[in-house]
Amino acid sequence: MNSQLLPLTTEFEIKIKGQSCLLKEEDNIEIMFNSQMIIVAFDNLSYWSFNGREGLNATGVRILNLTNEQIMKIVGGSHAHN
């Protein structure tokens, strides 16, 4: 999180109080094996750092309904700035 751009293989565990999982088990498997990509948006995202640990807090998360072409533009565009 100390970088604005994280590698594509970066894994996050996201827990949201009072909200069930947005993905089905087969979606998670497809993401793990890189056969599916999703883009999510966080509501009211904030960063924290305490005693060498860091994390993010948000009031909500949602999956953006994007085509594969739109996702590739976002991913490809972010790497072009490196």
C-alpha positions as CSV (number, residue, x, y, z in Angstrom):
1,M,0.0,0.0,0.0
2,N,3.0,2.3,0.1
3,S,2.8,2.4,-3.7
4,Q,0.0,3.9,-5.8
5,L,0.4,1.0,-8.3
6,L,0.5,-2.5,-6.9
7,P,1.4,-5.5,-8.9
8,L,-1.5,-7.4,-10.6
9,T,-0.8,-10.4,-8.4
10,T,-1.3,-8.5,-5.2
11,E,-3.9,-10.2,-3.0
12,F,-6.2,-8.5,-0.6
13,E,-8.5,-10.0,2.0
14,I,-11.5,-7.7,2.2
15,K,-14.0,-7.9,5.1
16,I,-17.0,-5.7,5.2
17,K,-19.2,-5.8,8.3
18,G,-22.8,-6.7,7.7
19,Q,-22.3,-7.4,4.0
20,S,-22.2,-10.9,2.4
21,C,-19.5,-11.9,-0.1
22,L,-20.0,-10.2,-3.5
23,L,-18.4,-13.1,-5.4
24,K,-19.4,-16.7,-5.8
25,E,-16.8,-19.4,-5.0
26,E,-16.3,-20.1,-8.7
27,D,-15.6,-16.4,-9.3
28,N,-12.9,-16.5,-6.6
29,I,-11.3,-19.6,-8.3
30,E,-11.3,-17.9,-11.7
31,I,-9.6,-14.8,-10.2
32,M,-7.0,-17.0,-8.5
33,F,-6.1,-18.6,-11.8
34,N,-6.2,-15.3,-13.7
35,S,-9.0,-16.4,-16.0
36,Q,-11.2,-13.5,-14.7
37,M,-10.5,-10.0,-13.6
38,I,-12.8,-7.6,-11.8
39,I,-12.6,-4.0,-10.9
40,V,-14.1,-2.9,-7.6
41,A,-14.9,0.6,-6.2
42,F,-14.7,1.4,-2.5
43,D,-17.0,4.0,-0.8
44,N,-15.4,6.4,1.6
45,L,-11.9,4.7,1.4
46,S,-9.4,5.7,4.0
47,Y,-5.8,4.5,4.8
48,W,-4.4,3.8,8.2
49,S,-1.0,2.9,9.6
50,F,-0.2,1.9,13.2
51,N,2.8,0.2,14.8
52,G,4.2,-1.0,11.4
53,R,0.8,-2.4,10.2
54,E,-1.3,-0.7,7.5
55,G,-4.7,-1.1,6.1
56,L,-7.7,0.4,4.4
57,N,-11.2,1.1,5.8
58,A,-14.3,1.6,3.6
59,T,-18.0,1.9,4.2
60,G,-18.8,-0.2,1.2
61,V,-17.5,-2.0,-1.9
62,R,-19.1,-2.7,-5.2
63,I,-18.1,-4.6,-8.4
64,L,-18.1,-2.3,-11.4
65,N,-19.9,-3.7,-14.4
66,L,-17.1,-3.4,-17.0
67,T,-16.4,-5.2,-20.2
68,N,-13.1,-7.1,-20.6
69,E,-12.0,-4.4,-23.0
70,Q,-12.7,-1.6,-20.4
71,I,-10.8,-3.6,-17.7
72,M,-7.8,-4.0,-20.0
73,K,-7.7,-0.3,-20.8
74,I,-7.7,0.4,-17.0
75,V,-5.0,-2.2,-16.3
76,G,-3.0,-1.3,-19.4
77,G,-3.3,2.4,-18.8
78,S,-2.0,2.1,-15.2
79,H,1.1,0.2,-16.3
80,A,1.9,2.8,-19.0
81,H,2.6,5.4,-16.2
82,N,5.4,3.3,-14.5
